[in-house]
Amino acid sequence: MKKCFNCGKNGADLYGYIICDTCKTKLRLFTPETIEKYNSKDSEGFRKEIQRRLDYLDKEYVKKRIKLLHIQDQLKSF
Ligand SMILES: [Zn+2]
């Protein structure tokens, strides 16, 4: 069994990440009904917004990671 990325308990794959049922529940994932509600209002806009947020998140992750790796790297010389 694979381990949850967040807590280490047994979990299952979800979009390439191993996550347990407890942590999955805490994510408060949107229900199909909620997604349908947003999608029915402005389908193209909603889809673009989700992609925009994913792109933003990927860039923010890399920026923050570089910042931390830089600090860690500098610490080697102290
Ligand atoms: Zn977990």
PDB file of the backbone (N, CA, C, O) and the ligand in Angstrom, with CONECT records:
HET     ZN  A 101       1
ATOM      1  N   MET A   1       0.855  -1.210   0.000  1.00  0.00           N
ATOM      2  CA  MET A   1       0.000   0.000   0.000  1.00  0.00           C
ATOM      3  C   MET A   1       0.881   1.246   0.000  1.00  0.00           C
ATOM      4  O   MET A   1       1.905   1.291   0.682  1.00  0.00           O
ATOM      5  N   LYS A   2       0.486   2.235  -0.751  1.00  0.00           N
ATOM      6  CA  LYS A   2       1.258   3.475  -0.806  1.00  0.00           C
ATOM      7  C   LYS A   2       0.868   4.412   0.333  1.00  0.00           C
ATOM      8  O   LYS A   2      -0.234   4.334   0.877  1.00  0.00           O
ATOM      9  N   LYS A   3       1.803   5.303   0.680  1.00  0.00           N
ATOM     10  CA  LYS A   3       1.601   6.183   1.841  1.00  0.00           C
ATOM     11  C   LYS A   3       1.125   7.578   1.433  1.00  0.00           C
ATOM     12  O   LYS A   3       1.582   8.141   0.439  1.00  0.00           O
ATOM     13  N   CYS A   4       0.212   8.113   2.210  1.00  0.00           N
ATOM     14  CA  CYS A   4      -0.328   9.460   1.997  1.00  0.00           C
ATOM     15  C   CYS A   4       0.798  10.496   2.022  1.00  0.00           C
ATOM     16  O   CYS A   4       1.630  10.480   2.929  1.00  0.00           O
ATOM     17  N   PHE A   5       0.833  11.382   1.048  1.00  0.00           N
ATOM     18  CA  PHE A   5       1.897  12.396   0.977  1.00  0.00           C
ATOM     19  C   PHE A   5       1.849  13.319   2.194  1.00  0.00           C
ATOM     20  O   PHE A   5       2.867  13.899   2.572  1.00  0.00           O
ATOM     21  N   ASN A   6       0.678  13.457   2.807  1.00  0.00           N
ATOM     22  CA  ASN A   6       0.473  14.436   3.871  1.00  0.00           C
ATOM     23  C   ASN A   6       0.722  13.883   5.272  1.00  0.00           C
ATOM     24  O   ASN A   6       1.323  14.551   6.114  1.00  0.00           O
ATOM     25  N   CYS A   7       0.254  12.656   5.514  1.00  0.00           N
ATOM     26  CA  CYS A   7       0.325  12.135   6.893  1.00  0.00           C
ATOM     27  C   CYS A   7       1.004  10.780   7.013  1.00  0.00           C
ATOM     28  O   CYS A   7       1.301  10.333   8.121  1.00  0.00           O
ATOM     29  N   GLY A   8       1.255  10.121   5.887  1.00  0.00           N
ATOM     30  CA  GLY A   8       1.961   8.842   5.940  1.00  0.00           C
ATOM     31  C   GLY A   8       1.077   7.609   6.099  1.00  0.00           C
ATOM     32  O   GLY A   8       1.578   6.485   6.074  1.00  0.00           O
ATOM     33  N   LYS A   9      -0.233   7.807   6.264  1.00  0.00           N
ATOM     34  CA  LYS A   9      -1.136   6.652   6.348  1.00  0.00           C
ATOM     35  C   LYS A   9      -1.314   6.050   4.955  1.00  0.00           C
ATOM     36  O   LYS A   9      -0.937   6.649   3.948  1.00  0.00           O
ATOM     37  N   ASN A  10      -1.893   4.857   4.923  1.00  0.00           N
ATOM     38  CA  ASN A  10      -2.144   4.228   3.630  1.00  0.00           C
ATOM     39  C   ASN A  10      -3.112   5.072   2.812  1.00  0.00           C
ATOM     40  O   ASN A  10      -4.104   5.587   3.329  1.00  0.00           O
ATOM     41  N   GLY A  11      -2.807   5.201   1.536  1.00  0.00           N
ATOM     42  CA  GLY A  11      -3.666   6.010   0.685  1.00  0.00           C
ATOM     43  C   GLY A  11      -3.736   5.470  -0.728  1.00  0.00           C
ATOM     44  O   GLY A  11      -3.183   4.415  -1.036  1.00  0.00           O
ATOM     45  N   ALA A  12      -4.415   6.200  -1.569  1.00  0.00           N
ATOM     46  CA  ALA A  12      -4.580   5.811  -2.963  1.00  0.00           C
ATOM     47  C   ALA A  12      -4.217   6.995  -3.857  1.00  0.00           C
ATOM     48  O   ALA A  12      -4.200   8.143  -3.414  1.00  0.00           O
ATOM     49  N   ASP A  13      -3.934   6.699  -5.095  1.00  0.00           N
ATOM     50  CA  ASP A  13      -3.518   7.726  -6.055  1.00  0.00           C
ATOM     51  C   ASP A  13      -4.686   8.650  -6.432  1.00  0.00           C
ATOM     52  O   ASP A  13      -5.791   8.197  -6.733  1.00  0.00           O
ATOM     53  N   LEU A  14      -4.407   9.937  -6.405  1.00  0.00           N
ATOM     54  CA  LEU A  14      -5.381  10.927  -6.850  1.00  0.00           C
ATOM     55  C   LEU A  14      -4.615  11.982  -7.653  1.00  0.00           C
ATOM     56  O   LEU A  14      -3.921  12.825  -7.084  1.00  0.00           O
ATOM     57  N   TYR A  15      -4.748  11.926  -8.952  1.00  0.00           N
ATOM     58  CA  TYR A  15      -4.043  12.854  -9.856  1.00  0.00           C
ATOM     59  C   TYR A  15      -2.528  12.831  -9.663  1.00  0.00           C
ATOM     60  O   TYR A  15      -1.855  13.858  -9.753  1.00  0.00           O
ATOM     61  N   GLY A  16      -2.011  11.632  -9.395  1.00  0.00           N
ATOM     62  CA  GLY A  16      -0.564  11.497  -9.269  1.00  0.00           C
ATOM     63  C   GLY A  16      -0.029  11.690  -7.857  1.00  0.00           C
ATOM     64  O   GLY A  16       1.176  11.594  -7.626  1.00  0.00           O
ATOM     65  N   TYR A  17      -0.933  11.964  -6.908  1.00  0.00           N
ATOM     66  CA  TYR A  17      -0.540  12.110  -5.510  1.00  0.00           C
ATOM     67  C   TYR A  17      -1.212  11.016  -4.691  1.00  0.00           C
ATOM     68  O   TYR A  17      -2.388  10.708  -4.887  1.00  0.00           O
ATOM     69  N   ILE A  18      -0.434  10.425  -3.754  1.00  0.00           N
ATOM     70  CA  ILE A  18      -1.027   9.421  -2.873  1.00  0.00           C
ATOM     71  C   ILE A  18      -1.643  10.166  -1.697  1.00  0.00           C
ATOM     72  O   ILE A  18      -0.977  10.958  -1.032  1.00  0.00           O
ATOM     73  N   ILE A  19      -2.914   9.903  -1.451  1.00  0.00           N
ATOM     74  CA  ILE A  19      -3.618  10.596  -0.357  1.00  0.00           C
ATOM     75  C   ILE A  19      -4.560   9.613   0.341  1.00  0.00           C
ATOM     76  O   ILE A  19      -5.166   8.756  -0.302  1.00  0.00           O
ATOM     77  N   CYS A  20      -4.676   9.750   1.691  1.00  0.00           N
ATOM     78  CA  CYS A  20      -5.551   8.871   2.469  1.00  0.00           C
ATOM     79  C   CYS A  20      -6.964   9.464   2.502  1.00  0.00           C
ATOM     80  O   CYS A  20      -7.169  10.619   2.129  1.00  0.00           O
ATOM     81  N   ASP A  21      -7.926   8.666   2.949  1.00  0.00           N
ATOM     82  CA  ASP A  21      -9.318   9.115   2.974  1.00  0.00           C
ATOM     83  C   ASP A  21      -9.517  10.323   3.900  1.00  0.00           C
ATOM     84  O   ASP A  21     -10.284  11.232   3.583  1.00  0.00           O
ATOM     85  N   THR A  22      -8.817  10.325   5.056  1.00  0.00           N
ATOM     86  CA  THR A  22      -8.967  11.430   6.009  1.00  0.00           C
ATOM     87  C   THR A  22      -8.499  12.756   5.401  1.00  0.00           C
ATOM     88  O   THR A  22      -9.202  13.765   5.454  1.00  0.00           O
ATOM     89  N   CYS A  23      -7.315  12.725   4.833  1.00  0.00           N
ATOM     90  CA  CYS A  23      -6.783  13.957   4.229  1.00  0.00           C
ATOM     91  C   CYS A  23      -7.604  14.372   3.020  1.00  0.00           C
ATOM     92  O   CYS A  23      -7.773  15.563   2.761  1.00  0.00           O
ATOM     93  N   LYS A  24      -8.116  13.394   2.276  1.00  0.00           N
ATOM     94  CA  LYS A  24      -8.955  13.694   1.110  1.00  0.00           C
ATOM     95  C   LYS A  24     -10.230  14.406   1.540  1.00  0.00           C
ATOM     96  O   LYS A  24     -10.669  15.352   0.885  1.00  0.00           O
ATOM     97  N   THR A  25     -10.822  13.954   2.636  1.00  0.00           N
ATOM     98  CA  THR A  25     -12.037  14.587   3.157  1.00  0.00           C
ATOM     99  C   THR A  25     -11.759  16.031   3.553  1.00  0.00           C
ATOM    100  O   THR A  25     -12.577  16.920   3.319  1.00  0.00           O
ATOM    101  N   LYS A  26     -10.576  16.255   4.166  1.00  0.00           N
ATOM    102  CA  LYS A  26     -10.228  17.609   4.615  1.00  0.00           C
ATOM    103  C   LYS A  26      -9.997  18.576   3.456  1.00  0.00           C
ATOM    104  O   LYS A  26     -10.021  19.792   3.649  1.00  0.00           O
ATOM    105  N   LEU A  27      -9.776  18.049   2.263  1.00  0.00           N
ATOM    106  CA  LEU A  27      -9.613  18.923   1.089  1.00  0.00           C
ATOM    107  C   LEU A  27     -10.927  19.596   0.713  1.00  0.00           C
ATOM    108  O   LEU A  27     -10.936  20.613   0.021  1.00  0.00           O
ATOM    109  N   ARG A  28     -12.019  19.029   1.167  1.00  0.00           N
ATOM    110  CA  ARG A  28     -13.359  19.538   0.854  1.00  0.00           C
ATOM    111  C   ARG A  28     -13.501  19.750  -0.663  1.00  0.00           C
ATOM    112  O   ARG A  28     -13.810  20.842  -1.138  1.00  0.00           O
ATOM    113  N   LEU A  29     -13.264  18.672  -1.385  1.00  0.00           N
ATOM    114  CA  LEU A  29     -13.368  18.724  -2.847  1.00  0.00           C
ATOM    115  C   LEU A  29     -14.773  19.114  -3.269  1.00  0.00           C
ATOM    116  O   LEU A  29     -15.749  18.755  -2.611  1.00  0.00           O
ATOM    117  N   PHE A  30     -14.872  19.846  -4.362  1.00  0.00           N
ATOM    118  CA  PHE A  30     -16.179  20.257  -4.882  1.00  0.00           C
ATOM    119  C   PHE A  30     -17.001  19.031  -5.269  1.00  0.00           C
ATOM    120  O   PHE A  30     -16.466  18.061  -5.805  1.00  0.00           O
ATOM    121  N   THR A  31     -18.277  19.080  -5.001  1.00  0.00           N
ATOM    122  CA  THR A  31     -19.183  18.005  -5.427  1.00  0.00           C
ATOM    123  C   THR A  31     -19.469  18.187  -6.919  1.00  0.00           C
ATOM    124  O   THR A  31     -19.315  19.287  -7.448  1.00  0.00           O
ATOM    125  N   PRO A  32     -19.886  17.115  -7.599  1.00  0.00           N
ATOM    126  CA  PRO A  32     -20.260  17.252  -9.015  1.00  0.00           C
ATOM    127  C   PRO A  32     -21.344  18.316  -9.195  1.00  0.00           C
ATOM    128  O   PRO A  32     -21.360  19.020 -10.205  1.00  0.00           O
ATOM    129  N   GLU A  33     -22.248  18.437  -8.221  1.00  0.00           N
ATOM    130  CA  GLU A  33     -23.331  19.431  -8.308  1.00  0.00           C
ATOM    131  C   GLU A  33     -22.785  20.862  -8.299  1.00  0.00           C
ATOM    132  O   GLU A  33     -23.229  21.717  -9.065  1.00  0.00           O
ATOM    133  N   THR A  34     -21.824  21.097  -7.426  1.00  0.00           N
ATOM    134  CA  THR A  34     -21.215  22.439  -7.342  1.00  0.00           C
ATOM    135  C   THR A  34     -20.477  22.775  -8.635  1.00  0.00           C
ATOM    136  O   THR A  34     -20.586  23.883  -9.161  1.00  0.00           O
ATOM    137  N   ILE A  35     -19.732  21.805  -9.131  1.00  0.00           N
ATOM    138  CA  ILE A  35     -18.983  22.021 -10.378  1.00  0.00           C
ATOM    139  C   ILE A  35     -19.954  22.303 -11.521  1.00  0.00           C
ATOM    140  O   ILE A  35     -19.725  23.189 -12.345  1.00  0.00           O
ATOM    141  N   GLU A  36     -21.035  21.538 -11.554  1.00  0.00           N
ATOM    142  CA  GLU A  36     -22.044  21.728 -12.601  1.00  0.00           C
ATOM    143  C   GLU A  36     -22.667  23.123 -12.517  1.00  0.00           C
ATOM    144  O   GLU A  36     -22.975  23.739 -13.538  1.00  0.00           O
ATOM    145  N   LYS A  37     -22.844  23.606 -11.297  1.00  0.00           N
ATOM    146  CA  LYS A  37     -23.428  24.935 -11.098  1.00  0.00           C
ATOM    147  C   LYS A  37     -22.535  26.011 -11.724  1.00  0.00           C
ATOM    148  O   LYS A  37     -23.010  26.868 -12.470  1.00  0.00           O
ATOM    149  N   TYR A  38     -21.249  25.956 -11.412  1.00  0.00           N
ATOM    150  CA  TYR A  38     -20.301  26.925 -11.981  1.00  0.00           C
ATOM    151  C   TYR A  38     -20.196  26.759 -13.496  1.00  0.00           C
ATOM    152  O   TYR A  38     -20.145  27.734 -14.246  1.00  0.00           O
ATOM    153  N   ASN A  39     -20.167  25.504 -13.921  1.00  0.00           N
ATOM    154  CA  ASN A  39     -20.006  25.212 -15.347  1.00  0.00           C
ATOM    155  C   ASN A  39     -21.200  25.703 -16.165  1.00  0.00           C
ATOM    156  O   ASN A  39     -21.045  26.143 -17.305  1.00  0.00           O
ATOM    157  N   SER A  40     -22.372  25.624 -15.582  1.00  0.00           N
ATOM    158  CA  SER A  40     -23.578  26.013 -16.326  1.00  0.00           C
ATOM    159  C   SER A  40     -23.700  27.534 -16.456  1.00  0.00           C
ATOM    160  O   SER A  40     -24.344  28.036 -17.377  1.00  0.00           O
ATOM    161  N   LYS A  41     -23.067  28.265 -15.515  1.00  0.00           N
ATOM    162  CA  LYS A  41     -23.133  29.735 -15.577  1.00  0.00           C
ATOM    163  C   LYS A  41     -22.271  30.271 -16.716  1.00  0.00           C
ATOM    164  O   LYS A  41     -22.719  31.111 -17.497  1.00  0.00           O
ATOM    165  N   ASP A  42     -21.035  29.786 -16.810  1.00  0.00           N
ATOM    166  CA  ASP A  42     -20.090  30.272 -17.821  1.00  0.00           C
ATOM    167  C   ASP A  42     -19.034  29.193 -18.021  1.00  0.00           C
ATOM    168  O   ASP A  42     -17.952  29.254 -17.439  1.00  0.00           O
ATOM    169  N   SER A  43     -19.355  28.218 -18.841  1.00  0.00           N
ATOM    170  CA  SER A  43     -18.498  27.040 -18.994  1.00  0.00           C
ATOM    171  C   SER A  43     -17.085  27.397 -19.455  1.00  0.00           C
ATOM    172  O   SER A  43     -16.108  26.969 -18.843  1.00  0.00           O
ATOM    173  N   GLU A  44     -16.974  28.172 -20.521  1.00  0.00           N
ATOM    174  CA  GLU A  44     -15.647  28.499 -21.052  1.00  0.00           C
ATOM    175  C   GLU A  44     -14.842  29.320 -20.050  1.00  0.00           C
ATOM    176  O   GLU A  44     -13.658  29.062 -19.831  1.00  0.00           O
ATOM    177  N   GLY A  45     -15.501  30.318 -19.440  1.00  0.00           N
ATOM    178  CA  GLY A  45     -14.834  31.162 -18.457  1.00  0.00           C
ATOM    179  C   GLY A  45     -14.372  30.364 -17.248  1.00  0.00           C
ATOM    180  O   GLY A  45     -13.274  30.577 -16.735  1.00  0.00           O
ATOM    181  N   PHE A  46     -15.214  29.449 -16.799  1.00  0.00           N
ATOM    182  CA  PHE A  46     -14.881  28.628 -15.633  1.00  0.00           C
ATOM    183  C   PHE A  46     -13.683  27.736 -15.928  1.00  0.00           C
ATOM    184  O   PHE A  46     -12.768  27.623 -15.111  1.00  0.00           O
ATOM    185  N   ARG A  47     -13.691  27.103 -17.096  1.00  0.00           N
ATOM    186  CA  ARG A  47     -12.580  26.222 -17.476  1.00  0.00           C
ATOM    187  C   ARG A  47     -11.280  27.003 -17.591  1.00  0.00           C
ATOM    188  O   ARG A  47     -10.232  26.538 -17.142  1.00  0.00           O
ATOM    189  N   LYS A  48     -11.344  28.189 -18.191  1.00  0.00           N
ATOM    190  CA  LYS A  48     -10.153  29.028 -18.320  1.00  0.00           C
ATOM    191  C   LYS A  48      -9.641  29.469 -16.954  1.00  0.00           C
ATOM    192  O   LYS A  48      -8.433  29.508 -16.719  1.00  0.00           O
ATOM    193  N   GLU A  49     -10.561  29.801 -16.062  1.00  0.00           N
ATOM    194  CA  GLU A  49     -10.181  30.238 -14.719  1.00  0.00           C
ATOM    195  C   GLU A  49      -9.478  29.123 -13.946  1.00  0.00           C
ATOM    196  O   GLU A  49      -8.498  29.373 -13.245  1.00  0.00           O
ATOM    197  N   ILE A  50      -9.974  27.908 -14.074  1.00  0.00           N
ATOM    198  CA  ILE A  50      -9.346  26.773 -13.387  1.00  0.00           C
ATOM    199  C   ILE A  50      -7.937  26.559 -13.926  1.00  0.00           C
ATOM    200  O   ILE A  50      -7.003  26.326 -13.159  1.00  0.00           O
ATOM    201  N   GLN A  51      -7.785  26.638 -15.247  1.00  0.00           N
ATOM    202  CA  GLN A  51      -6.448  26.464 -15.840  1.00  0.00           C
ATOM    203  C   GLN A  51      -5.519  27.596 -15.417  1.00  0.00           C
ATOM    204  O   GLN A  51      -4.343  27.374 -15.129  1.00  0.00           O
ATOM    205  N   ARG A  52      -6.069  28.831 -15.382  1.00  0.00           N
ATOM    206  CA  ARG A  52      -5.272  29.984 -14.963  1.00  0.00           C
ATOM    207  C   ARG A  52      -4.758  29.786 -13.533  1.00  0.00           C
ATOM    208  O   ARG A  52      -3.598  30.074 -13.237  1.00  0.00           O
ATOM    209  N   ARG A  53      -5.623  29.297 -12.661  1.00  0.00           N
ATOM    210  CA  ARG A  53      -5.218  29.067 -11.269  1.00  0.00           C
ATOM    211  C   ARG A  53      -4.169  27.975 -11.154  1.00  0.00           C
ATOM    212  O   ARG A  53      -3.253  28.078 -10.338  1.00  0.00           O
ATOM    213  N   LEU A  54      -4.295  26.923 -11.970  1.00  0.00           N
ATOM    214  CA  LEU A  54      -3.301  25.848 -11.943  1.00  0.00           C
ATOM    215  C   LEU A  54      -1.951  26.356 -12.421  1.00  0.00           C
ATOM    216  O   LEU A  54      -0.922  26.020 -11.836  1.00  0.00           O
ATOM    217  N   ASP A  55      -1.943  27.159 -13.475  1.00  0.00           N
ATOM    218  CA  ASP A  55      -0.692  27.726 -13.988  1.00  0.00           C
ATOM    219  C   ASP A  55      -0.049  28.633 -12.944  1.00  0.00           C
ATOM    220  O   ASP A  55       1.159  28.569 -12.714  1.00  0.00           O
ATOM    221  N   TYR A  56      -0.866  29.478 -12.314  1.00  0.00           N
ATOM    222  CA  TYR A  56      -0.386  30.387 -11.270  1.00  0.00           C
ATOM    223  C   TYR A  56       0.242  29.591 -10.121  1.00  0.00           C
ATOM    224  O   TYR A  56       1.330  29.910  -9.643  1.00  0.00           O
ATOM    225  N   LEU A  57      -0.471  28.554  -9.695  1.00  0.00           N
ATOM    226  CA  LEU A  57      -0.018  27.723  -8.576  1.00  0.00           C
ATOM    227  C   LEU A  57       1.322  27.065  -8.884  1.00  0.00           C
ATOM    228  O   LEU A  57       2.207  27.024  -8.029  1.00  0.00           O
ATOM    229  N   ASP A  58       1.470  26.553 -10.097  1.00  0.00           N
ATOM    230  CA  ASP A  58       2.730  25.910 -10.498  1.00  0.00           C
ATOM    231  C   ASP A  58       3.878  26.907 -10.422  1.00  0.00           C
ATOM    232  O   ASP A  58       4.956  26.576  -9.927  1.00  0.00           O
ATOM    233  N   LYS A  59       3.657  28.114 -10.903  1.00  0.00           N
ATOM    234  CA  LYS A  59       4.713  29.128 -10.880  1.00  0.00           C
ATOM    235  C   LYS A  59       5.047  29.565  -9.451  1.00  0.00           C
ATOM    236  O   LYS A  59       6.218  29.724  -9.105  1.00  0.00           O
ATOM    237  N   GLU A  60       4.026  29.754  -8.631  1.00  0.00           N
ATOM    238  CA  GLU A  60       4.256  30.140  -7.234  1.00  0.00           C
ATOM    239  C   GLU A  60       5.034  29.058  -6.492  1.00  0.00           C
ATOM    240  O   GLU A  60       5.917  29.361  -5.690  1.00  0.00           O
ATOM    241  N   TYR A  61       4.705  27.803  -6.757  1.00  0.00           N
ATOM    242  CA  TYR A  61       5.400  26.682  -6.118  1.00  0.00           C
ATOM    243  C   TYR A  61       6.881  26.722  -6.451  1.00  0.00           C
ATOM    244  O   TYR A  61       7.730  26.590  -5.569  1.00  0.00           O
ATOM    245  N   VAL A  62       7.185  26.905  -7.735  1.00  0.00           N
ATOM    246  CA  VAL A  62       8.589  26.931  -8.167  1.00  0.00           C
ATOM    247  C   VAL A  62       9.309  28.129  -7.558  1.00  0.00           C
ATOM    248  O   VAL A  62      10.439  27.994  -7.088  1.00  0.00           O
ATOM    249  N   LYS A  63       8.671  29.304  -7.558  1.00  0.00           N
ATOM    250  CA  LYS A  63       9.298  30.503  -7.000  1.00  0.00           C
ATOM    251  C   LYS A  63       9.635  30.327  -5.519  1.00  0.00           C
ATOM    252  O   LYS A  63      10.735  30.660  -5.079  1.00  0.00           O
ATOM    253  N   LYS A  64       8.681  29.803  -4.763  1.00  0.00           N
ATOM    254  CA  LYS A  64       8.904  29.607  -3.328  1.00  0.00           C
ATOM    255  C   LYS A  64       9.954  28.544  -3.067  1.00  0.00           C
ATOM    256  O   LYS A  64      10.740  28.653  -2.126  1.00  0.00           O
ATOM    257  N   ARG A  65       9.965  27.511  -3.907  1.00  0.00           N
ATOM    258  CA  ARG A  65      10.945  26.440  -3.751  1.00  0.00           C
ATOM    259  C   ARG A  65      12.352  26.949  -4.034  1.00  0.00           C
ATOM    260  O   ARG A  65      13.292  26.630  -3.306  1.00  0.00           O
ATOM    261  N   ILE A  66      12.496  27.755  -5.111  1.00  0.00           N
ATOM    262  CA  ILE A  66      13.804  28.333  -5.442  1.00  0.00           C
ATOM    263  C   ILE A  66      14.300  29.197  -4.280  1.00  0.00           C
ATOM    264  O   ILE A  66      15.472  29.136  -3.907  1.00  0.00           O
ATOM    265  N   LYS A  67      13.404  29.994  -3.717  1.00  0.00           N
ATOM    266  CA  LYS A  67      13.773  30.863  -2.607  1.00  0.00           C
ATOM    267  C   LYS A  67      14.314  30.052  -1.419  1.00  0.00           C
ATOM    268  O   LYS A  67      15.335  30.407  -0.830  1.00  0.00           O
ATOM    269  N   LEU A  68      13.628  28.981  -1.082  1.00  0.00           N
ATOM    270  CA  LEU A  68      14.051  28.139   0.034  1.00  0.00           C
ATOM    271  C   LEU A  68      15.341  27.385  -0.272  1.00  0.00           C
ATOM    272  O   LEU A  68      16.212  27.256   0.588  1.00  0.00           O
ATOM    273  N   LEU A  69      15.457  26.888  -1.503  1.00  0.00           N
ATOM    274  CA  LEU A  69      16.681  26.178  -1.886  1.00  0.00           C
ATOM    275  C   LEU A  69      17.878  27.120  -1.846  1.00  0.00           C
ATOM    276  O   LEU A  69      18.983  26.712  -1.488  1.00  0.00           O
ATOM    277  N   HIS A  70      17.662  28.369  -2.210  1.00  0.00           N
ATOM    278  CA  HIS A  70      18.730  29.371  -2.169  1.00  0.00           C
ATOM    279  C   HIS A  70      19.204  29.593  -0.736  1.00  0.00           C
ATOM    280  O   HIS A  70      20.406  29.660  -0.477  1.00  0.00           O
ATOM    281  N   ILE A  71      18.259  29.706   0.188  1.00  0.00           N
ATOM    282  CA  ILE A  71      18.607  29.875   1.610  1.00  0.00           C
ATOM    283  C   ILE A  71      19.401  28.672   2.093  1.00  0.00           C
ATOM    284  O   ILE A  71      20.434  28.811   2.747  1.00  0.00           O
ATOM    285  N   GLN A  72      18.895  27.477   1.755  1.00  0.00           N
ATOM    286  CA  GLN A  72      19.553  26.242   2.181  1.00  0.00           C
ATOM    287  C   GLN A  72      20.966  26.169   1.617  1.00  0.00           C
ATOM    288  O   GLN A  72      21.900  25.747   2.300  1.00  0.00           O
ATOM    289  N   ASP A  73      21.110  26.580   0.378  1.00  0.00           N
ATOM    290  CA  ASP A  73      22.416  26.581  -0.277  1.00  0.00           C
ATOM    291  C   ASP A  73      23.375  27.540   0.411  1.00  0.00           C
ATOM    292  O   ASP A  73      24.536  27.208   0.649  1.00  0.00           O
ATOM    293  N   GLN A  74      22.875  28.748   0.733  1.00  0.00           N
ATOM    294  CA  GLN A  74      23.715  29.735   1.416  1.00  0.00           C
ATOM    295  C   GLN A  74      24.167  29.242   2.780  1.00  0.00           C
ATOM    296  O   GLN A  74      25.285  29.524   3.210  1.00  0.00           O
ATOM    297  N   LEU A  75      23.293  28.505   3.461  1.00  0.00           N
ATOM    298  CA  LEU A  75      23.595  28.010   4.804  1.00  0.00           C
ATOM    299  C   LEU A  75      24.803  27.059   4.816  1.00  0.00           C
ATOM    300  O   LEU A  75      25.460  26.895   5.844  1.00  0.00           O
ATOM    301  N   LYS A  76      25.083  26.444   3.679  1.00  0.00           N
ATOM    302  CA  LYS A  76      26.222  25.515   3.608  1.00  0.00           C
ATOM    303  C   LYS A  76      27.539  26.232   3.868  1.00  0.00           C
ATOM    304  O   LYS A  76      28.505  25.618   4.321  1.00  0.00           O
ATOM    305  N   SER A  77      27.581  27.534   3.582  1.00  0.00           N
ATOM    306  CA  SER A  77      28.844  28.267   3.733  1.00  0.00           C
ATOM    307  C   SER A  77      28.994  28.897   5.110  1.00  0.00           C
ATOM    308  O   SER A  77      30.002  29.547   5.385  1.00  0.00           O
ATOM    309  N   PHE A  78      28.024  28.717   5.961  1.00  0.00           N
ATOM    310  CA  PHE A  78      28.129  29.271   7.315  1.00  0.00           C
ATOM    311  C   PHE A  78      28.664  28.246   8.307  1.00  0.00           C
ATOM    312  O   PHE A  78      28.814  28.551   9.490  1.00  0.00           O
TER     313      PHE A  78
HETATM  314 ZN    ZN A 101      -3.318  11.521   4.978  1.00  0.00          ZN2+
END
